């Protein structure tokens, strides 16, 4: 069935006073979103909350770029080239900001700014097509969406850089500017390898909407880029000569073992169905009426065929790239269904829905007085940071990696081939040691580095620190 055409006024670029009236609310909603998440991140940083080693990894990456070095990340292993893990060379554009303020907190705030930019772009698109009231409320609903909240709580990841480009591409699809949609999508190829398939899907939508030649070329180019990066580039840069996440690729699984791919799809079917529902639910399921929603399929494909349960969950950062897609699809659906006269009510409803869902997601912590108090182990963490001199070699668990990485050479204590460090730091409450965390840091350090001698230098609030004997 042919879709109703978008009125000509919605396709034409706005300017002058009209453009300003769109830009101001868009900028305000984007700034609000960035500021709110920054409050969350600043408190998270102050309370030494570290859900994974990823912030430390990306801090080492941006430090290397800022110092004009190859992106070697010791946390992943001695001499480990991070571009052989995931392909994200475009992150280098963030290095100048990191150089001005070398801290793991800088990465958290940069991520929030990128979210704010995407929120501003989406709000501008919504105001353009749905009017001020509907556009502002829908933009706020996107800014508060659970997928963005989970991404911020899991700290910095490369997909944050995808959000402005993906949102700008989707906004161009809404206004039927196919050339702009493709151009805005192309930088995604340098953000993460699987986004090549998302670029291909942009091409599919462009082709479905009439620009067949451009769409088919884009689809072929995105697919070719994905194959080239995963089959050639990543194995060439990876220390083991492989793409470590091949098992998470639906294409790889289908090509190698179609039966296994189908079987994997039905493993954890309840959780997977729940994820799909949660992704489209924030738009009151309007998103499914627009072909723009097809952009979710590549991400769903690798997540739903993965055998890693947290890929199916609403936690972590994996749903961040899905949020702008479904909200832009909702804007498009309002136009396709000719519901623009109800846009203010729709936007308000989606905002109420986003606020209701927030009770179960990270931003709700901002309503809890405890989140503004010092962490119980703050003094122990600060004592460790004070005791580690600049330039020291440190083997540690996840808690202080992002704090030490800007000024020390940090290794994950669980690696098998680390050099003997100057210090071993253990946080017994980090959760990475299971039910029996080390209690004797000297014995633990000497078991990790046979032949080296250590002495205990700190035991405070669950933080244990041993120094190599000279």
CORWO-V102323 format. One record per pair of residues at least 24 apart in sequence whose C-alpha atoms are under 10 Angstrom apart, sorted by the first residue. I is the first residue (numbers start at 1). J is the second residue. D is the distance in whole Angstrom. If there is no record, write none. Layout:
i	j	d
I	J	D
I	J	D
This chain:
i	j	d
2	209	9
3	209	9
3	290	9
3	291	10
3	335	10
3	336	6
3	337	9
4	335	8
4	336	6
4	337	8
4	338	8
5	176	9
5	335	9
5	336	7
5	338	10
6	129	9
6	174	9
6	175	7
6	176	8
6	332	9
6	335	7
6	336	7
6	338	9
7	129	10
7	175	9
7	335	9
8	175	9
9	128	10
9	129	9
9	175	10
10	125	10
10	128	7
10	129	6
10	130	10
10	174	9
10	175	6
10	176	9
10	335	10
11	128	10
11	129	9
11	172	9
11	174	9
11	175	5
11	176	7
11	177	8
12	175	8
12	176	10
12	177	9
13	128	10
13	175	9
14	128	8
18	128	9
19	124	9
19	128	9
21	124	9
21	127	9
21	128	9
21	132	8
22	120	10
22	123	8
22	124	6
22	125	8
22	126	9
22	127	6
22	128	7
22	131	9
22	132	8
22	135	9
22	136	10
23	120	8
23	121	9
23	123	9
23	124	6
23	125	10
23	127	9
23	128	10
24	120	9
24	124	9
25	120	8
25	123	8
25	124	8
25	127	8
25	132	8
25	133	10
25	135	9
25	136	7
25	139	10
26	116	10
26	117	9
26	118	10
26	119	8
26	120	5
26	121	7
26	122	8
26	123	5
26	124	5
26	125	9
26	126	9
26	127	8
26	132	9
26	135	9
26	136	7
26	139	8
26	140	10
27	116	9
27	117	8
27	119	8
27	120	5
27	121	8
27	123	8
27	124	8
28	116	9
28	119	10
28	120	8
28	123	9
28	136	9
29	116	8
29	117	9
29	119	7
29	120	6
29	121	10
29	122	10
29	123	7
29	124	9
29	136	7
29	137	9
29	139	7
29	140	6
29	143	8
30	112	10
30	113	8
30	114	9
30	115	8
30	116	4
30	117	6
30	118	7
30	119	5
30	120	4
30	121	8
30	122	9
30	123	8
30	124	10
30	139	8
30	140	8
30	143	8
31	112	10
31	113	8
31	115	9
31	116	6
31	117	8
31	119	9
31	120	8
32	116	8
32	119	9
32	120	10
32	140	9
32	143	9
33	112	8
33	113	9
33	115	7
33	116	5
33	117	9
33	118	10
33	119	7
33	120	9
33	139	10
33	140	8
33	142	9
33	143	6
33	144	7
34	109	8
34	110	9
34	111	9
34	112	5
34	113	5
34	114	8
34	115	6
34	116	5
34	117	8
34	118	10
34	119	9
34	120	10
34	143	9
35	109	9
35	112	8
35	113	8
35	116	8
36	112	9
36	116	10
36	143	10
36	144	9
36	363	9
36	366	9
37	108	9
37	109	8
37	111	9
37	112	6
37	113	9
37	115	9
37	116	9
37	143	9
37	144	9
37	148	9
37	149	8
37	152	7
37	153	9
37	363	8
37	366	10
38	105	10
38	108	8
38	109	6
38	110	9
38	111	9
38	112	6
38	113	8
38	152	9
39	109	9
39	112	10
39	363	10
39	366	8
40	108	10
40	109	10
40	112	10
40	149	10
40	152	8
40	153	8
40	362	9
40	363	7
40	364	10
40	365	8
40	366	7
40	371	9
40	372	10
41	105	8
41	108	6
41	109	7
41	111	10
41	112	8
41	152	7
41	153	8
41	154	10
41	155	8
42	105	7
42	106	10
42	108	8
42	109	8
43	365	10
43	366	9
43	371	7
43	372	7
43	373	9
43	374	9
43	375	10
44	105	10
44	108	10
44	152	10
44	153	8
44	155	9
44	371	8
44	372	9
44	375	10
45	104	9
45	105	7
45	108	9
45	155	10
45	402	9
45	403	9
46	105	9
46	371	10
46	372	9
46	373	9
46	374	7
46	375	8
46	378	8
47	371	8
47	372	9
47	373	8
47	374	6
47	375	5
47	376	8
47	377	8
47	378	7
47	381	10
48	374	9
48	375	7
48	376	10
48	377	8
48	378	7
48	381	8
48	382	10
48	399	7
48	400	8
48	402	10
48	403	9
49	153	9
49	154	10
49	155	10
49	375	9
49	398	10
49	399	7
49	400	9
49	430	9
50	153	9
50	154	8
50	155	8
50	397	10
50	398	6
50	399	5
50	400	8
50	401	9
50	402	8
50	430	8
51	153	8
51	154	6
51	155	8
51	316	9
51	398	8
51	399	8
51	430	9
51	431	9
51	432	10
52	154	8
52	155	8
52	316	10
52	397	9
52	398	6
52	399	8
52	401	9
52	402	10
52	430	10
52	432	9
53	155	10
53	397	8
53	398	5
53	399	8
53	400	9
53	401	7
53	402	8
53	412	8
54	154	9
54	155	8
54	156	7
54	157	7
54	158	10
54	398	9
54	401	9
54	402	8
55	104	7
55	105	9
55	107	8
55	108	8
55	154	9
55	155	6
55	156	6
55	157	8
55	398	9
55	399	10
55	400	10
55	401	7
55	402	5
55	403	9
55	405	9
56	103	10
56	104	7
56	107	10
56	155	10
56	156	9
56	398	8
56	399	9
56	400	8
56	401	5
56	402	4
56	403	8
56	404	8
56	405	6
56	406	9
56	410	8
56	411	10
56	412	10
57	82	9
57	104	10
57	156	10
57	157	10
57	401	8
57	402	8
57	405	8
57	410	9
57	411	10
57	412	10
58	82	9
58	91	9
58	104	8
58	107	8
58	156	7
58	157	7
58	158	8
58	402	8
58	405	9
59	95	10
59	98	9
59	102	8
59	103	7
59	104	6
59	105	9
59	106	9
59	107	7
59	156	9
59	401	9
59	402	6
59	403	9
59	404	9
59	405	6
59	406	7
60	103	10
60	104	9
60	401	9
60	402	8
60	404	10
60	405	6
60	406	7
60	407	10
60	408	10
60	409	9
60	410	8
61	91	9
61	92	9
61	95	9
61	405	10
61	406	10
62	91	8
62	92	7
62	93	9
62	94	7
62	95	5
62	96	9
62	97	9
62	98	7
62	99	8
62	102	9
62	103	10
62	104	10
62	107	9
62	406	9
63	92	10
63	95	7
63	96	10
63	98	7
63	99	7
63	102	7
63	103	9
63	104	10
63	405	8
63	406	6
63	407	9
64	92	9
64	95	9
64	99	10
64	406	10
65	89	10
65	91	9
65	92	6
65	93	9
65	94	9
65	95	6
65	96	9
65	98	9
65	99	9
66	92	8
66	93	10
66	94	9
66	95	5
66	96	6
66	97	9
66	98	7
66	99	5
66	100	9
66	102	9
67	95	9
67	96	10
67	99	8
68	92	10
68	95	9
73	405	10
73	409	9
73	410	9
73	411	9
74	405	10
74	409	7
74	410	6
74	411	6
74	412	8
74	415	10
74	418	8
75	395	9
75	396	9
75	397	10
75	398	10
75	401	9
75	405	9
75	409	9
75	410	6
75	411	4
75	412	5
75	413	9
75	414	10
75	415	8
75	418	9
76	410	10
76	411	7
76	412	7
76	414	10
76	415	8
76	418	10
77	239	10
77	410	10
77	411	7
77	412	8
77	413	10
77	414	10
77	415	7
77	416	8
77	417	7
77	418	7
77	419	10
78	411	8
78	415	9
78	416	10
78	417	7
78	418	6
78	419	8
79	239	9
80	237	9
80	238	8
80	239	7
80	240	10
81	234	10
81	237	7
81	238	7
81	239	7
82	234	10
82	237	8
82	238	8
82	239	10
83	192	10
83	233	9
83	234	7
83	235	10
83	236	10
83	237	6
83	238	7
84	229	10
84	230	10
84	233	8
84	234	5
84	235	7
84	236	7
84	237	4
84	238	4
84	239	7
84	240	9
84	241	9
84	242	8
84	243	7
84	244	8
85	193	10
85	234	7
85	235	9
85	237	8
85	238	6
85	239	9
85	242	9
85	243	7
85	244	7
85	245	8
86	158	9
86	191	9
86	192	6
86	193	7
86	194	9
86	229	10
86	230	9
86	234	7
86	237	10
86	238	9
86	243	8
86	244	9
86	245	9
87	158	9
87	189	9
87	190	7
87	191	7
87	192	5
87	193	5
87	194	9
87	195	10
87	229	8
87	230	9
87	233	8
87	234	7
87	237	10
88	158	7
88	159	9
88	161	9
88	188	9
88	189	8
88	190	5
88	191	4
88	192	5
88	193	7
89	158	10
89	189	9
89	190	6
89	191	7
89	192	8
90	158	9
90	161	8
90	162	10
90	187	8
90	188	9
90	189	9
90	190	5
90	191	6
90	192	9
91	157	10
91	158	7
91	159	10
91	160	10
91	161	7
91	162	10
91	190	8
91	191	7
91	192	10
93	161	10
94	161	9
98	406	10
99	406	10
101	406	10
102	403	10
102	405	9
102	406	6
102	407	9
103	402	7
103	403	7
103	404	9
103	405	8
103	406	6
103	407	9
104	155	10
104	156	9
104	400	10
104	401	9
104	402	5
104	403	6
104	404	9
104	405	8
104	406	7
105	155	10
105	156	9
105	402	8
105	403	8
106	156	10
107	155	8
107	156	6
107	157	9
107	402	10
108	152	8
108	153	10
108	154	10
108	155	6
108	156	6
108	157	9
108	160	10
109	152	10
109	155	10
109	156	9
110	156	9
110	160	9
110	161	9
111	151	9
111	152	8
111	155	8
111	156	6
111	157	8
111	158	9
111	159	9
111	160	6
111	161	7
111	163	10
112	148	9
112	151	10
112	152	7
112	155	10
112	156	9
112	160	8
113	160	9
113	161	10
113	164	10
114	159	10
114	160	6
114	161	6
114	162	9
114	163	7
114	164	6
114	165	10
115	143	8
115	148	8
115	151	10
115	152	9
115	160	7
115	161	9
115	162	10
115	163	7
115	164	7
115	320	9
116	143	8
116	163	9
116	164	9
117	163	8
117	164	6
117	165	10
117	167	9
117	168	10
118	142	9
118	143	9
118	160	10
118	161	10
118	162	9
118	163	6
118	164	4
118	165	8
118	166	8
118	167	6
118	168	8
118	324	8
119	143	6
119	144	10
119	163	9
119	164	8
119	167	8
119	324	8
120	164	9
120	167	9
120	168	10
121	163	10
121	164	7
121	165	10
121	167	7
121	168	6
121	169	10
121	170	10
121	171	8
121	324	10
122	164	9
122	167	6
122	168	8
122	170	9
122	171	7
122	324	7
122	325	10
122	327	8
122	328	7
122	331	9
123	171	10
123	327	10
123	328	10
124	171	9
125	167	9
125	168	9
125	170	9
125	171	6
125	172	9
125	174	8
125	175	8
125	328	8
125	331	8
125	332	10
126	171	9
126	174	10
126	327	9
126	328	8
126	330	10
126	331	6
126	332	9
126	343	9
126	347	9
127	331	10
127	343	10
128	175	9
129	174	9
129	175	8
129	331	8
129	332	9
129	334	9
129	335	8
129	340	8
129	343	9
130	331	8
130	332	10
130	334	8
130	335	8
130	339	9
130	340	6
130	341	8
130	342	9
130	343	6
130	344	8
130	346	10
130	347	9
131	340	8
131	341	9
131	343	7
131	344	8
132	343	9
132	344	8
133	343	8
133	344	5
133	345	9
133	346	10
133	347	8
133	348	8
134	331	10
134	340	9
134	341	10
134	342	8
134	343	5
134	344	4
134	345	7
134	346	7
134	347	5
134	348	7
134	349	10
134	350	10
134	351	10
135	331	9
135	343	8
135	344	8
135	346	10
135	347	7
135	348	9
136	344	9
136	347	8
136	348	9
136	351	10
137	343	9
137	344	8
137	345	9
137	346	9
137	347	5
137	348	6
137	349	8
137	350	8
137	351	6
137	352	9
138	283	9
138	327	8
138	328	10
138	330	9
138	331	9
138	343	9
138	344	9
138	345	10
138	346	8
138	347	4
138	348	7
138	349	9
138	350	6
138	351	6
138	352	10
138	354	10
139	324	10
139	327	9
139	328	10
139	347	8
139	350	9
139	351	8
140	347	9
140	348	9
140	350	9
140	351	6
140	352	10
140	354	9
140	355	10
141	282	8
141	283	9
141	327	9
141	347	8
141	348	8
141	349	9
141	350	6
141	351	4
141	352	8
141	353	8
141	354	6
141	355	8
142	282	8
142	283	9
142	323	7
142	324	7
142	326	9
142	327	7
142	328	9
142	350	9
142	351	8
142	354	8
143	323	9
143	324	9
143	351	10
143	354	9
144	282	10
144	351	8
144	353	10
144	354	6
144	355	7
144	357	9
144	358	8
144	363	8
145	279	10
145	282	7
145	283	10
145	320	9
145	323	7
145	324	9
145	327	10
145	350	10
145	351	9
145	353	9
145	354	6
145	355	8
145	357	8
145	358	8
145	361	9
146	278	9
146	279	9
146	282	8
146	314	8
146	315	9
146	319	9
146	320	9
146	323	8
146	354	7
146	355	9
146	357	7
146	358	7
146	359	10
146	360	9
146	361	6
146	362	8
146	363	9
147	278	9
147	279	8
147	282	10
147	314	7
147	315	8
147	316	8
147	317	7
147	318	8
147	319	5
147	320	5
147	321	8
147	322	8
147	323	6
147	324	10
147	361	9
148	316	9
148	317	8
148	318	9
148	319	7
148	320	5
148	321	9
148	322	9
148	323	7
148	324	9
148	361	10
148	362	10
148	363	10
149	315	9
149	316	9
149	317	9
149	319	10
149	320	8
149	358	8
149	361	7
149	362	6
149	363	6
149	364	10
150	314	7
150	315	5
150	316	5
150	317	6
150	318	9
150	319	8
150	320	8
150	361	7
150	362	7
150	363	9
151	314	10
151	315	8
151	316	5
151	317	4
151	318	7
151	319	8
151	320	6
151	321	10
151	362	10
152	316	8
152	317	7
152	320	9
152	362	8
152	363	9
153	315	9
153	316	7
153	317	8
153	361	9
153	362	6
153	363	8
154	315	8
154	316	5
154	317	6
154	318	10
154	362	10
155	316	9
155	317	8
156	317	9
157	316	10
157	317	7
157	318	10
158	190	10
158	191	6
158	192	7
158	317	10
159	188	9
159	191	7
159	192	7
159	195	9
159	317	8
159	318	8
159	319	10
159	320	7
159	321	7
160	191	9
160	317	9
160	320	8
160	321	8
161	187	10
161	188	8
161	190	10
161	191	7
161	192	10
161	321	10
162	187	8
162	188	6
162	189	9
162	190	9
162	191	6
162	192	8
162	195	9
162	320	9
162	321	7
163	188	9
163	320	8
163	321	6
163	322	9
163	323	9
163	324	7
163	325	10
164	188	10
164	321	10
164	324	9
166	195	10
166	198	9
166	199	9
166	202	10
166	295	10
166	321	8
166	322	10
166	324	7
166	325	8
167	321	9
167	323	9
167	324	6
167	325	7
167	327	9
167	328	8
168	324	9
168	328	10
169	199	10
169	202	8
169	325	10
169	328	10
170	202	8
170	292	7
170	293	10
170	295	9
170	324	8
170	325	7
170	326	10
170	327	9
170	328	6
170	329	8
170	332	10
171	292	10
171	324	9
171	325	9
171	328	7
171	329	9
171	331	9
171	332	9
172	328	10
173	202	9
173	205	8
173	206	8
173	209	9
173	291	10
173	292	7
173	328	9
173	329	9
173	332	9
174	290	9
174	292	8
174	328	7
174	329	8
174	330	10
174	331	7
174	332	6
174	333	9
174	335	9
175	332	8
176	206	8
176	209	8
176	210	10
176	211	10
177	206	9
177	211	10
178	202	9
178	203	9
178	205	9
178	206	6
178	207	9
178	209	9
178	210	9
178	211	7
178	214	8
178	215	8
179	206	9
179	211	9
179	214	8
179	215	9
181	205	10
181	206	8
182	206	8
182	214	8
182	215	8
182	218	7
182	219	10
183	218	10
185	218	10
185	222	10
186	218	9
186	221	10
186	222	8
188	222	10
189	222	8
189	225	7
189	226	8
189	229	9
190	225	10
190	229	10
192	226	9
192	229	10
193	225	8
193	226	6
193	227	9
193	228	9
193	229	7
193	230	7
193	233	10
193	234	9
194	222	10
194	223	10
194	225	9
194	226	6
194	227	9
194	229	9
194	230	9
194	248	10
194	249	8
194	298	8
194	299	8
194	302	9
195	222	8
195	223	10
195	225	9
195	226	8
195	295	10
195	298	8
195	299	8
195	321	10
196	220	10
196	221	8
196	222	5
196	223	6
196	224	8
196	225	6
196	226	5
196	227	9
196	228	10
196	229	9
196	298	9
197	221	9
197	222	6
197	223	6
197	224	9
197	225	8
197	226	6
197	227	9
197	295	9
197	297	9
197	298	6
197	299	8
198	222	7
198	223	9
198	226	10
198	294	9
198	295	6
198	296	8
198	297	8
198	298	6
198	299	8
198	321	10
199	223	8
199	225	9
199	226	9
199	295	8
199	298	10
200	224	9
200	225	9
200	226	9
200	295	9
200	298	9
201	292	9
201	293	10
201	294	7
201	295	6
201	296	9
201	297	8
201	298	8
202	291	10
202	292	8
202	294	8
202	295	7
203	295	10
204	291	9
204	292	10
204	294	8
204	295	9
205	290	10
205	291	6
205	292	7
205	293	9
205	294	7
205	295	8
206	291	10
206	292	9
208	291	8
209	291	9
227	251	9
227	252	10
245	302	10
245	306	10
246	302	10
247	302	9
247	305	9
247	306	7
247	307	9
248	301	9
248	302	5
248	303	7
248	304	9
248	305	7
248	306	5
248	307	8
248	308	9
248	311	10
249	298	9
249	299	10
249	301	8
249	302	5
249	303	9
249	305	8
249	306	8
250	298	8
250	299	10
250	300	10
250	301	6
250	302	5
250	303	9
250	304	9
250	305	6
250	306	8
251	298	10
251	301	9
251	302	9
252	302	10
253	302	9
253	305	9
253	306	10
254	305	10
260	305	9
261	304	10
261	305	6
261	306	9
262	305	8
263	305	8
264	304	8
264	305	5
264	306	7
264	307	7
265	301	9
265	302	10
265	303	9
265	304	6
265	305	5
265	306	8
265	307	9
266	304	8
266	305	8
267	304	9
267	305	8
267	306	9
267	307	8
267	309	9
268	304	9
268	305	10
268	307	9
268	308	10
268	309	8
268	312	8
269	304	9
269	312	9
270	312	10
271	304	9
271	309	9
271	310	10
271	312	6
271	313	7
271	314	10
272	300	9
272	303	9
272	304	6
272	305	9
272	309	9
272	311	9
272	312	6
272	313	8
272	314	10
273	304	9
273	312	9
274	312	9
274	313	8
274	314	9
275	300	9
275	303	10
275	304	9
275	311	10
275	312	6
275	313	6
275	314	7
275	319	9
276	300	8
276	304	9
276	312	9
276	313	10
276	314	10
278	313	10
278	314	8
278	319	10
278	357	10
279	314	9
279	319	8
279	320	10
279	322	7
279	323	7
279	325	10
279	326	8
279	327	10
280	322	9
280	323	9
280	325	10
280	326	6
280	327	9
280	329	10
280	330	9
281	326	9
281	350	9
281	353	9
281	354	10
282	323	9
282	326	8
282	327	8
282	330	10
282	349	10
282	350	6
282	351	9
282	352	10
282	353	7
282	354	6
282	357	9
283	323	10
283	326	7
283	327	6
283	328	9
283	329	9
283	330	6
283	331	9
283	346	9
283	347	9
283	349	9
283	350	6
283	351	9
283	353	9
283	354	9
284	330	9
284	346	9
284	349	8
284	350	7
284	353	8
285	326	9
285	327	10
285	329	10
285	330	8
285	333	10
286	326	8
286	327	9
286	329	7
286	330	5
286	331	8
286	332	9
286	333	6
286	334	8
286	337	10
286	346	10
287	325	8
287	326	5
287	327	7
287	328	8
287	329	5
287	330	4
287	331	8
287	332	8
287	333	6
287	334	9
288	326	8
288	329	7
288	330	8
288	333	8
289	329	8
289	330	8
289	332	8
289	333	6
289	334	9
289	336	8
289	337	8
290	326	9
290	328	9
290	329	5
290	330	7
290	331	9
290	332	6
290	333	5
290	334	9
290	335	10
290	336	8
290	337	10
291	329	7
291	332	9
291	333	9
292	325	7
292	326	8
292	327	10
292	328	7
292	329	5
292	330	9
292	331	10
292	332	8
292	333	9
293	322	9
293	324	10
293	325	6
293	326	6
293	327	9
293	328	8
293	329	6
293	330	9
293	332	10
293	333	10
294	325	9
294	326	9
294	329	9
295	321	10
295	322	8
295	325	7
295	326	9
295	329	9
296	321	8
296	322	6
296	323	9
296	324	10
296	325	7
296	326	8
297	322	9
314	361	9
315	361	9
315	362	10
376	461	8
376	462	10
377	427	10
377	429	9
377	460	8
377	461	5
377	462	7
377	463	8
378	460	10
378	461	8
378	463	10
379	460	8
379	461	7
379	463	10
380	427	9
380	458	9
380	459	8
380	460	5
380	461	5
380	462	7
380	463	6
380	464	9
381	427	9
381	460	8
381	461	8
381	462	9
381	463	7
381	464	10
382	460	10
382	463	10
383	458	8
383	459	9
383	460	8
383	461	10
383	463	9
383	465	10
384	425	8
384	426	10
384	457	9
384	458	8
384	459	9
384	460	9
384	463	8
384	464	8
384	465	7
387	423	10
387	457	9
387	458	9
387	465	9
388	422	9
388	423	8
388	425	10
388	465	10
388	467	10
389	422	10
391	422	10
392	421	8
392	422	6
392	423	8
393	419	9
393	420	8
393	421	5
393	422	5
393	423	7
393	424	9
394	418	10
394	419	10
394	420	9
394	421	5
394	422	6
394	423	5
394	424	6
394	425	7
394	466	10
394	467	9
395	419	9
395	420	8
395	421	6
395	422	8
395	423	6
395	424	5
395	425	6
395	426	9
395	445	9
395	448	10
396	421	10
396	423	8
396	424	6
396	425	5
396	426	6
396	427	8
396	465	9
397	424	9
397	425	7
397	426	6
397	427	7
397	428	9
397	430	8
397	431	9
397	432	7
397	433	9
398	425	10
398	426	9
398	427	8
398	430	7
398	431	9
398	432	8
399	425	10
399	426	9
399	427	7
399	428	10
399	429	9
399	430	6
399	431	10
399	432	10
399	463	10
400	425	9
400	426	9
400	427	9
400	430	10
413	445	9
413	448	8
414	448	8
415	448	9
416	448	8
416	449	9
417	448	10
417	449	10
418	448	9
418	449	9
419	449	8
420	445	10
420	446	10
420	448	9
420	449	6
420	450	9
420	451	10
420	452	7
420	468	8
421	445	9
421	449	9
421	452	9
421	466	10
421	467	8
421	468	7
422	454	9
422	466	8
422	467	6
422	468	5
422	469	8
422	470	9
423	454	8
423	455	9
423	456	10
423	457	9
423	465	7
423	466	6
423	467	5
423	468	6
423	469	10
424	448	10
424	454	9
424	455	10
424	456	9
424	464	8
424	465	6
424	466	5
424	467	7
424	468	8
425	458	9
425	459	10
425	463	7
425	464	6
425	465	5
425	466	7
425	467	9
426	459	10
426	462	8
426	463	6
426	464	5
426	465	6
426	466	9
427	459	10
427	460	10
427	461	9
427	462	6
427	463	5
427	464	6
427	465	9
428	461	9
428	462	5
428	463	6
428	464	8
429	461	9
429	462	6
429	463	8
430	462	9
430	463	9
437	462	10
438	464	9
439	463	10
439	464	8
440	464	8
440	465	10
440	466	9
441	465	6
441	466	6
441	467	10
442	466	6
442	467	8
442	468	9
